[in-house]
Amino acid sequence: MTIPAERAKPYGYFCAWCTMCVLSAGMPPQPVNERNDDMPGRSVQVYSLSTCSHCKATKKLLADCTIKYEFVDVDLLEGEERAAILEDVKKFNPKCSFPTIIIGDTVIVGFKEKEIKEALGL
């Protein structure tokens, strides 16, 4: 399953440890020479919260490793759109915590640098 194009944004954030982060969300610089362009089946998707520090760390790691990814800041969605995305998240992570990272067929919940790098083959 992929994030629907109308809901996805290239690069983004969400928190596995809290849902009330108060830190402001910043966008990492757009990566150059993305490493996963030539790895079919290794799409990277991040379900995140706009104010989550763990989500920011996840997006920064992906950007620093020049990994192309899509994200959805769930807390910025409203109504049916938000409900639909939350249902998508629950398919991968029943607790619906953030960040929820999907790398190919691997699901990682939370900022776990070692696991993320392993799933990316770095």
C-alpha positions in Angstrom: 0.0 0.0 0.0 1.3 3.5 -0.8 0.2 6.9 0.4 -2.3 8.3 -2.0 -0.7 10.9 -4.2 -3.1 13.6 -3.2 -2.2 13.1 0.5 1.6 12.5 0.1 4.2 15.2 0.3 7.8 14.6 -0.5 9.7 14.6 2.9 8.0 14.9 6.4 7.3 13.9 10.3 5.1 11.9 13.2 5.7 10.7 16.9 5.7 7.2 18.4 6.2 8.5 21.9 3.8 11.3 22.2 1.0 13.0 20.2 1.3 16.4 21.7 4.8 17.5 20.7 5.2 21.3 20.9 8.3 21.6 18.8 7.8 23.3 15.5 8.1 21.2 12.4 10.9 22.1 9.9 11.5 20.6 6.5 14.8 19.0 5.8 16.6 20.1 2.7 15.7 18.2 -0.4 18.1 15.4 -0.9 20.3 15.3 -4.0 21.1 12.1 -5.8 18.6 10.0 -3.9 20.0 6.5 -3.2 16.7 4.5 -3.5 15.8 5.7 -7.0 17.3 2.5 -8.4 15.9 0.1 -5.8 12.5 -1.1 -7.1 10.2 -2.1 -4.2 12.1 0.0 -1.7 9.7 2.9 -1.6 9.9 4.8 1.7 6.8 6.3 3.3 6.5 8.1 6.6 3.3 8.7 8.5 4.1 11.6 10.9 3.0 14.4 13.1 4.1 18.0 12.2 5.3 18.8 15.7 7.0 15.5 16.6 10.8 15.5 17.4 11.1 11.8 16.7 9.5 12.4 13.3 11.8 15.3 12.6 14.8 13.0 13.5 13.5 10.3 11.1 13.1 12.8 8.2 16.5 14.3 8.9 18.1 10.9 8.9 16.5 10.0 5.5 17.5 13.4 4.1 21.1 13.0 5.4 21.3 9.6 3.8 19.9 11.1 0.6 16.9 8.8 0.6 13.8 9.9 -1.4 10.6 9.4 0.6 7.0 10.5 0.9 5.3 11.6 4.1 1.9 12.6 5.5 1.6 14.9 8.5 -1.5 13.3 9.9 -2.2 16.0 12.4 -2.6 18.6 9.7 -5.3 16.7 8.0 -9.0 17.1 8.8 -12.3 15.2 8.6 -12.6 12.2 6.2 -9.1 12.6 4.8 -7.6 12.3 8.3 -9.8 9.3 9.2 -8.8 7.6 6.0 -5.1 8.1 6.6 -5.4 6.9 10.2 -7.1 3.7 9.0 -4.1 3.2 6.6 -1.7 3.7 9.5 -3.6 1.2 11.6 -3.0 -1.5 8.9 0.7 -1.2 9.5 0.7 -0.1 13.2 -2.4 -1.0 15.2 -1.4 1.4 18.0 -1.4 4.2 15.5 1.8 5.8 16.9 4.3 7.9 15.1 6.5 8.0 13.2 5.3 4.9 11.3 7.9 4.2 8.6 7.3 1.8 5.7 10.4 0.8 3.7 9.5 -1.7 1.1 7.8 -4.5 3.1 9.3 -3.5 6.4 7.4 -1.4 9.0 9.3 0.5 11.7 7.5 2.4 14.4 9.5 5.1 16.1 12.9 6.6 15.4 15.1 3.6 15.3 18.2 4.7 13.4 19.8 1.2 13.2 16.7 -0.5 12.0 16.0 2.2 9.4 19.5 2.0 8.0 19.3 -1.8 7.9 16.0 -1.7 6.0 17.5 0.7 3.6 20.6 -1.4 3.1 22.9 1.3 4.4 
